[in-house]
Each structure stands twice: as structure tokens, then as C-alpha cells.
């Protein structure tokens, strides 16, 4: 009998221990669940903060909805909000580019229509006959870039036929971002490379384009416009050719190139303007040719300048990316289409 009582007591003890273990597991489970909920809340909260916080290029946050961040005095000088009218009449070049197949109008329009960005202004530049001087703004700078990219690629010019682009060491002109990246032509991009005489330059005008193109750099690359291996370089070449054909002076070209580069790379030139301001030189008094030189505007030159400047707060962060319709950070320097300087 005594042995039976001992067995019963042992069973009771085991049951009590089992209950205690189950209770401990339940408590642990509750604690883990609470911790999991807390962690999830933190993650979700962080995501919400990231979502509603300031967005690059907008200058707005949830707490400032409907309010526009004031444009700094420096930004107003480098990137006038009203835009800048360039000394270049576009005329019917959009129509000519489309008719020649350099631009497939349906593909081009589709890129912007998908984003709700194909405005009446864009339609006119692409399809109208009587466009006047081009006005570049923060809003249309990417579109202007792409139009001039097409022009620079396709207009017949000896810089494309005899310059660095056809140097055998690079394996052919079709291997660059500015050529391989242009994918909205009818046929291949090289079917149009320096093939169309939209306008013909005199020997003096060609010499001027050659000279100025050698002195204009862009921060996405280490090359001058004379070696237009990316879309920005090819677009600038097209702009220089158009200006020369319409009688622009050398100084007009330097001034215009700095204006256009500033809209294409706003962060870059706001930083350079800050650097110059720190040296006591107002942006309106800078030498455009100096600002566009390798010392300031090449990828290496700009990196050196930027390392000496605290980045200014600006609602124009980023810039025209290296793709059709892009408005993001520029691609790193390179001489191939692998840079991302394409569509």
C-alpha cells in the first residue's frame, strides 16, 4: 500500500512539473509574440516614415504637404525656375528625325505617356514644323536631352566619322552607351550614325564645333564632347552643331553649354557654384569655359571639387540619368554601354 502511495505521489509530481513546463512555454511564447509584434511595429513604422518623408527632387514631406520648399538664392542663379531660352531654333527637326527613322515616334511617345508626361510642349517639339527657340527648364531638361541625343547621333559630322568614337582600340562606334543605348530608332542605331544631313556646317562652323566640343566635359564621364560616348555627350554635340549652323558665336556656345549642363546635372553645378561662392566668386561672374573644363566638370574633376564642399540643400537633387526620360543620378564614368548610359 505504501508503495502504491509513493507511485501516486510520483505521478502527481510529474503532472505538476509537466503543467509548469507547459505554463513556462506559454509565457515564453507570449513574450516571443510580443517581441515579434514590437519588432514588426518598428519595421512598419520605419517604412511609413520612409514613405511619407522627404522625397528626392520634390522638396516636400507629409507635414509640409501642399507647401513648396523655397528655392535658395544660389539655386535660382544656377537653375532659374522660369527656365532659360537657348540661342537655338528647333524648327522642324523633330519631324525630320521622325521621318528619317532616327526616332520612332510611337515608341518615344509611349515612354512618356506611360508616365503621364507627354505634354503638349513635348508633342510640338517632336511633331510640329514651326518650333521657335528652345527653352530649357527643370521639368523638360530630360526630354530636351533625348531630342538632342537623337540629333547628335544621326546628323552627319566628321567628329563622329574621324574622332575618338571610331578609334580601333574601342572596337567600333557601336559599342558605346550613346550608340548602343539608343534603342528607339527604326532599325538599329548604327543605321543612323552620322548618316543624315539635317544641316551642313561651313568649314568655319565645323572648326568652331570641334574646338568647343574638346573643352566641354560632363560629370558622368571622363571624356569631352568630342568623344561623345554617353547620351549627355552626344546630345551636347547635337546642340553645338545646331547652334553653329545658326550662326552662334563661340561665347554663345560656352554660355549655353554651361546652362544646359547645369539643368542636366543640377547637383553637380550647385556644388560647383557653392565652391566658387566660397572663393568669393558669384555664379554670374564665373568663366563658363573654365567651369566646363575637365578640372571642374569631368567625373574626376567634379569629385575633387565635391570633396571640398558641403553639399547644398536643394530640391533639385540628382539630375538627368543616362537613359531615355530618366531624371536620376548619373552613371559612373566609362566608355561602354555597360555604364547604364542607355535606355
N, C-alpha and C positions, 0 to 999 in steps of 0.2 A: 504493500500500500504506500509506503513511504517512497519507494522507487517510482511509483506511478505519479505521486505528487511532484516529485522532482522533475519528471518529464513534462508535466503540465506547466510548471513554472518556467522551464526552459523554452517551451513553445510560446508562452506569453511574452517572455523577454525578446525572443526572435521577432515576434509580431510587432512589439513595441519599437524595436530597432528598425524594422522594415518601414514602419509608419514614419519614424523620424527621418529616415533616409528619403522617403517619398516627399515629406514636407520640405526637407532641405533642397531637394531637386526642384520643387515647385517654386521655392523662394528664389533659387538661383535663376530659374527660367524667367521669372517675373523681372528680376534685376537685369538679365540679359535683354529682355524685351524692352524694358525701359531705356536701357543704354542704346539699343538699336534705334528706338524711336527718336531719342535725343540726337544721335549722330545723323539720322535721316533728316531731322528738322534743320540741323546745322547746314547740311549739304544743300537742302532745298532752299533754305534762307539765303545761302551764298549764291545759289543760282539765280534767285529772284533779284538779289542786289545787283548781280552782274547784268541781268536782263534789263532792269529798269534804270541802271546807272548811265553815266555819260557814254555816248557812242561816238566813235571816231568820225570826225567830219561833220557832226550835227551840232555840237556845242550845246546840247540840251540834255536834261535828265528829267526823271519823273517829277521831282519837286519844282522843276522850272518849265513844266510843260506850257507850251504856247509863248514862252519868253525867249527872245533871241539874245545870245551872248554878244555883248558889244564887240565890235571889231577894233582891234588895237590900232593905234596910230601907225605903227610900223607895218602892220598887215595892209592897212589902207593904202600905203605908199607902194608896197610891193605887188599887191593883188587888188587893185581898185575894184570895189564891189560892182560898179557900173560897167566894168569891162574896159577894154582898150580897142579902138578901131585901128586895124593894121593897114599899112600902105600897100594893100594888095587887093585888087578886084578879082573876085571869084568867077563872075560871069556865068558861062555855061559849061564850066569844067566838069561839074558833076555829071551832066548829061553826056559829055564826051567820054568820061571814064566808064559810064554805064554802057554806052553804045559800043565802046571798044572791048567790053567784056572784062575790063580790069576790076570792076565792081559788079557783082551780081546783085542787082537792086533788091530782089526778093529776099535773098539771104541777109543782106545788110540791114534792111528794114526789120526783118524778123528778130534780129539780135536786140534791137531797141524796143520793138513792140512788146516783146515778152517781158520787158521791164517797165512797160508803160512810159517809155521815154522818147518815142519817136514824135517829136513836136513838129509844128508847122514850120518852124525855122529849119529843122533838120530836113524836112521834105523839100523845101525850096532849094537848099544848098545841094541836094542830091539830084533833083529833077527839074528845076526851073532854069530858064535860059538867061535871065537878066539880073543875076545877083550883083550887088554892089560890093563895096569894100567889106572885108570880113571883120567882124567884131568878136573878139575872144573874151569869154567870161569864165568864172569858176565853174559854171554849170555846163557849158558846152565845150570846154577845153578838150575833153576826151574824144568827142565827135570830130572836132577840128583836127585833132591828131590823126585820126583814122583816115580822113579825107586826104590829108597831105601825105600820109604814108602811101596811099594808092598812087598819088601823083608822082612822088619821088621815085617809087619803084618802076613806074611804067614810062615816064617821059624820057625820051632818048637823050642821053648825055654821056659825054666822054669820061666823066668821073666814074660812072658805073662800068664803062667798057674798057678803061685803061688803068683805073686806080687799084687800090688795095683789095677791093672785092673780088677781082679776078686773078689775084696773085696765086700762082700754082700751089704755094705752100699751104693754102687753106682748102684745097680740094675742090674749088669751083664756087661760083657765086651763089649757087642754090643751097649751100649748106649753112646759111646764116639765118638768124631769127627774123630779120627784115624781109627775107625772101621765102624761106620755108614756112614762116609763120603766117603769111598772107594766104588764107585758105578760102576766101570768098570770091575769088575770080572765076570766070568761066574758063575752064581749062586749068592748067597748072600756073602757078605764079611766074615761073620762068618763061612761060609762053608770052608774058607781057614785059619781061625785064628789059628796060631801055629799048622798047620796040615802037613806041608811039610818039610821033612829033606833035604834041599838043600845042607847042610853040617852039620856035627856033631862036637860039641866042646868037647874037653877034660875037665876034671874037673877043671884043672888049667886055661884053657882058659875061661870057664864059670865063674869062680871066678873073673877073670880079668874084663870081661864084666860087671858083677854085680857091682864090685867096682867102675869102671869108670862111669857107667851109673848113679850111685847115685850122682855123682858130676857135671854132665852136665845139665845146665838149658837153657831155651830159653825165650826170652822176650815176646813171645805171651802168655805164661802161667806161672803159679807159681810152676810147678812141675818139677821134674828131669826126665831124660830119663828113669829111672827105672819105672816111671809112664807115659808111652807114650800115653797120652790121646789126643794128636793132631798129625797132619801129620808130623810136624818137629821132634817131639819126637820119633815117630815110625820109621821115616827114619834114625835118628841118631842111634837108636838101631840096625837097619839092618846093618848100616855101621860098628858099633863096632863089631858086630858078624862076619862080613866078614873079618875084619882086624885081629881079634883074631884067626880065623880059618887058616889064612895065616901067623901066627907067629909074628904079630906085638907086639912091647913092649908097656908097659903102657905109656911111654913118647910119643911114636908114636901116641897113641890114643888121648892123651890130645892135642898134637900139631895139629893133623888132625881135631879134633873136633872144635878147635878154628878157623882154616882156613875155614872149611865148614860153621860153624855158621855165620862167617863174610860175606860170599857170600850169605847166605840165609837171613841175616838181615844186609845189608850194613850200613844203617843209624845208627843202634844200635852200631855197633862196631867202626864206625868212631867217634861217640860221645864218646865212652869209650876210644878210642885211644887219643882223644883230652884231655879228663880228665887226662889220665896218662901223656901225654906230659906236661900238666900244672903242674904236680907234678914232672917234670924233668925226667920222665922215657920214653925212646923211645920204640915204639911198638915192635921192635925186641927183646927187653930185658924183656918184661912182662912175668909173670908166667902164662902159659895157664890155669893151673888148677884153679888159683885164678880168672882169667877173666871169666871162665865158671861157677863159683860158684854162688849161689843164691844172694850173695852180689852185683854182677855185672850183671849177665845175666838173672835172673828171672824178671818177669814183675815188681815186686815191687822194686827189687834192681836196675834195669835199670832206673826206674822212678826217683829214688833218685839221681843217677848219672847224669841223663839228666837235672835235676833241677839245677845242679851246673855248667852246661856247656852251652856256647853259641853255638848253632848248627853250625857245619862247613858247608860252601858252598860246595856242592858236586853234581856231575851229576849222583850219584847213589842213589838218594832219594828213599825211600821206601824199598822194599825187596820182598822176595818170600811171596806171600799171602798164605792163608790157603786153597787153592783149587788147583785142578789139572791144572797145567800150569800157575797159577797166578803169577804175579810179582807186587804185590801191598802191601799196608800197612798190617801189620799182625793183626790178630784178637785179641781181648782182652782175658784176662785170663778167663778160665772156665774149667769145667770138663765134658761138654756135647757137643754133636754135634750142639747144638744151637749156639755155638760160631761163626759159619761160617767157622770153620776149616774143610771144606769138599770140595766136587767138585763144 
